[in-house]
Amino acid sequence: MRAEPNLPPEALAAIRAPFLATGAEAVDAPILQPLALILELAGEAMRARLFVVQAEGGQETCLRPDFTVPVVRQHLDSGKLAGRYVYEGKAFRASPDADRPEEFRQIGLERFDDAAAPVAPADAEIAALAWTAALAGGRDDLSLWLGDIALFAAFIDAQGLAPSLAARLKRVAARPRLLAAELARAGAEPETQADSGKLAGLLSGLSEAEAATVLEEVWALAGIDPVGGRGPAAIAQRLIRRAQAASAPALTLEQADSITRFLAVDDAPQAAFAAIRAIAGAKASALDGALSDWTQRLDLLAQAGVPLERTRFATALGHAFDYYDGLTFEVRSAALHPDRAVAVGGRYDGLPARLGGAPGARAVGCMVRPWRAWTGGES
């Protein structure tokens, strides 16, 4: 496993300092994380990047690829509605690139608020924190890239799509490959049960619990011991969604073109918002709520010292994990490839509920890669 070199102590301390200044509670997270949960949140494409660990007869686990999920679980276990947690430690992701470290340090902060908390101020605070910490590494070529999954959802809602189709597009918003497949299906006729697979078609008529029971019975009769990290409920859910997706109406060519143009927007924030309104046309008023939050976010970012001339808004900006459902952002260095962000973060209000928490809570966080932030680090 390739590990990042260590930073000089003074450089690491400078990058860490903005996080410590928040007064957040310091936490750690187990290095071993449940594989099935990570795959459910990140999708099967993430499997190739995970280091899987399994004791004989035990549950499949993986070396933690990120801190957000375990910190959310710790927060839920605490029973508190609000909290701020800062962490620092190693994360692990496999890479086919021989020059890319697979063991690397992360410093981050996760913020949780109750349902009444305003969104824009917390978003701006976290994005500004990531910017400040990244800048402390000494690079002078940084830029802050902004995106918004909620804005994509509002744009989809404005298209007047069938509910199942709209829900599916929102679900794959942060997964470029799946979203591209849905756009490529535009104008196609819905598939029959035979086309989507007999098992998927049969299970689609059952509840998820009933479908999971059927799978367990089939495995028992066949003497199959399934492997791969997913249980019967998760597999049944995927099969049901596959059948529903195949039999649901596809986008029209006009709708696909509109969404494609939306996803191509990449400009200075105000110019990007103007382009989005132009694409939406007569439906632009449906985006007023999502876009009005951005006026406040940008004002607050400027007040926090982020130079707006070094910001950019890209509608297609997403991360490896698909639990983000609002603001997304990356701090990038011109010296590094765009897929090697110095810092990343965003809003994930829906994740705590997916992990068993009460719905409606607010959650936003960020993470900085010190080796990339340091001017003498990754190149």
Residue pairs with C-beta under 8 A, 6 or more apart in sequence:
1 51
1 92
1 102
1 103
2 95
2 98
2 100
2 101
2 102
2 103
3 101
3 102
3 103
3 104
4 101
4 103
4 104
4 105
4 371
4 378
5 371
5 377
7 15
7 105
7 370
7 371
7 374
7 377
8 374
8 376
11 137
11 138
11 370
11 374
11 376
12 370
12 374
14 136
14 137
14 138
15 107
15 133
15 134
15 136
15 137
15 368
15 370
15 373
15 374
16 88
16 107
16 133
16 370
17 133
17 136
18 129
18 132
18 133
18 136
19 86
19 88
19 107
19 108
19 109
19 129
19 133
20 86
22 84
22 86
22 109
22 129
23 84
24 84
24 85
24 86
24 109
24 111
25 83
25 84
25 85
25 86
26 85
26 86
26 87
27 71
27 74
27 85
27 86
27 87
28 87
28 89
29 64
29 67
29 70
29 71
29 74
29 87
29 89
30 64
30 70
31 63
31 64
31 90
31 92
32 53
32 61
32 62
32 63
32 64
33 61
33 62
33 63
33 64
33 65
33 69
33 70
34 59
34 60
34 61
34 62
35 50
35 52
35 59
35 60
35 61
35 62
35 229
36 60
36 229
36 230
36 231
36 234
37 69
38 46
38 50
38 62
38 65
38 69
38 229
39 46
39 47
39 229
39 230
39 234
40 230
40 234
41 69
41 321
41 322
41 323
41 351
41 354
42 65
42 320
42 321
42 322
43 175
43 178
43 322
45 175
45 177
46 65
46 320
46 321
47 229
48 94
49 65
49 93
49 94
49 95
49 320
50 62
50 63
50 65
50 93
50 94
51 62
51 63
51 92
51 93
51 94
51 102
52 60
52 61
52 62
52 229
53 60
53 61
53 62
53 63
54 60
54 61
60 227
60 228
60 229
63 92
64 70
64 91
64 92
65 91
65 92
65 93
65 320
66 91
66 106
66 320
66 321
66 367
67 87
67 89
67 91
67 106
67 108
67 110
67 367
68 108
68 110
68 321
68 323
68 348
68 351
68 365
68 367
69 321
69 323
69 351
69 355
71 85
71 87
71 110
71 365
72 110
72 112
72 351
72 352
72 355
72 357
72 363
73 355
74 85
75 83
75 85
75 110
75 112
75 352
76 352
76 355
76 356
76 357
80 112
81 112
81 113
81 114
81 361
82 112
82 113
82 114
82 117
83 111
83 112
84 109
84 110
84 111
84 112
85 109
85 110
86 107
86 108
86 109
87 106
87 107
87 108
87 109
87 110
88 105
88 106
88 107
88 108
89 105
89 106
90 103
90 104
90 105
90 106
91 103
91 104
91 105
91 106
92 102
92 103
92 104
93 102
93 104
94 102
95 101
95 102
100 340
101 371
104 369
104 371
105 369
105 370
105 371
106 367
106 368
106 369
107 133
107 367
107 368
107 370
108 345
108 365
108 366
108 367
108 368
109 126
109 129
109 365
109 366
110 363
110 364
110 365
111 122
111 125
111 126
111 363
111 364
111 365
112 352
112 361
112 362
112 363
113 122
113 361
113 362
113 363
114 361
114 362
115 360
115 361
115 362
117 362
119 293
119 326
119 327
119 347
119 362
120 293
120 296
120 297
120 300
121 296
121 300
122 362
122 364
123 293
123 297
123 326
123 327
123 347
123 364
124 296
124 297
124 300
124 301
124 304
125 300
125 304
126 345
126 364
126 365
126 366
127 144
127 146
127 297
127 301
127 306
127 327
127 329
127 345
127 366
128 300
128 301
128 304
128 305
128 306
129 366
130 329
130 331
130 343
130 344
130 345
130 366
130 367
130 368
131 142
131 144
131 301
131 304
131 305
131 306
131 331
131 343
132 304
132 305
133 343
133 368
133 373
134 142
134 331
134 342
134 343
134 368
134 373
135 142
136 373
137 342
137 370
137 372
137 373
137 374
137 375
137 377
138 373
138 374
138 375
138 376
139 333
139 335
139 342
139 373
139 374
139 375
140 375
141 333
141 334
141 335
142 310
142 331
142 332
142 333
142 334
142 342
143 310
143 311
143 312
143 331
143 332
143 334
144 301
144 306
144 310
144 311
144 312
144 329
144 330
144 331
145 311
145 312
145 313
145 314
145 317
145 329
145 330
145 331
145 332
146 269
146 311
146 312
146 313
146 314
146 317
146 327
146 328
146 329
147 313
147 314
147 315
147 316
147 317
147 318
147 327
147 328
147 329
147 346
148 290
148 294
148 315
148 326
148 327
148 328
149 173
149 174
149 318
149 324
149 325
149 326
149 327
149 328
149 346
150 290
150 325
150 326
150 327
150 347
151 276
151 287
151 290
151 291
151 315
152 170
152 173
152 262
152 263
152 315
153 170
153 173
153 325
154 286
154 287
154 289
154 290
155 259
155 262
155 276
155 280
155 286
155 287
156 166
156 169
156 170
156 259
157 166
157 286
158 280
158 283
158 286
158 287
159 166
159 255
159 258
159 259
159 283
161 169
161 251
161 255
162 248
162 249
164 244
164 248
165 248
165 249
165 250
165 251
168 182
168 241
168 244
168 245
168 248
169 179
169 182
169 259
171 322
172 178
172 179
172 182
172 322
173 179
173 318
173 322
174 318
174 319
174 321
174 322
174 324
174 328
175 318
175 322
176 316
176 318
179 263
182 251
183 251
183 256
183 259
183 260
185 250
185 251
186 250
186 251
186 252
186 253
186 255
186 256
187 250
187 251
187 252
187 253
187 256
188 250
189 250
190 246
190 247
190 248
190 249
190 250
191 246
191 247
192 247
193 201
193 202
193 243
193 247
194 201
195 246
196 242
196 243
196 246
196 247
197 239
197 242
197 243
199 239
200 239
200 240
200 242
200 243
200 246
201 243
202 214
203 211
203 214
203 215
203 236
203 239
203 240
203 243
204 239
204 240
204 243
204 244
204 247
206 214
206 240
208 233
208 236
208 237
208 240
209 233
211 236
211 237
211 239
211 240
212 231
212 232
212 233
212 235
212 236
213 232
214 236
215 232
215 235
215 236
216 232
218 224
219 225
219 226
219 232
226 232
226 235
230 238
251 259
258 279
261 279
262 276
262 279
262 280
262 315
263 315
263 316
264 315
264 316
265 272
265 275
265 276
265 279
265 313
265 314
265 315
266 272
266 312
266 313
266 314
266 315
266 316
267 275
267 312
267 313
268 309
268 311
268 312
268 313
269 294
269 298
269 308
269 311
269 312
269 313
272 312
272 313
272 314
272 315
273 291
273 294
273 313
276 284
276 287
276 291
276 315
277 284
277 287
277 291
278 284
280 286
280 287
297 327
298 308
298 311
301 308
301 311
302 308
317 328
317 329
317 330
318 324
318 328
319 328
319 344
319 346
323 348
323 350
323 351
323 354
324 346
324 347
324 348
325 347
325 348
325 349
325 350
326 346
326 347
326 348
326 349
326 364
327 346
327 347
327 364
328 344
328 345
328 346
328 347
329 344
329 345
329 346
329 366
330 341
330 342
330 343
330 344
331 341
331 342
331 343
331 344
331 368
332 338
332 341
332 342
333 340
333 342
333 372
335 379
336 342
336 372
336 378
336 379
340 372
340 378
341 369
341 372
342 368
342 369
342 372
342 373
343 366
343 367
343 368
343 369
343 373
344 366
344 367
345 364
345 365
345 366
345 367
346 364
346 365
346 366
347 362
347 363
347 364
348 363
348 364
348 365
349 360
349 361
349 362
349 363
351 363
352 358
352 361
352 363
353 359
353 360
353 361
369 378
370 377
371 377
371 378
372 378
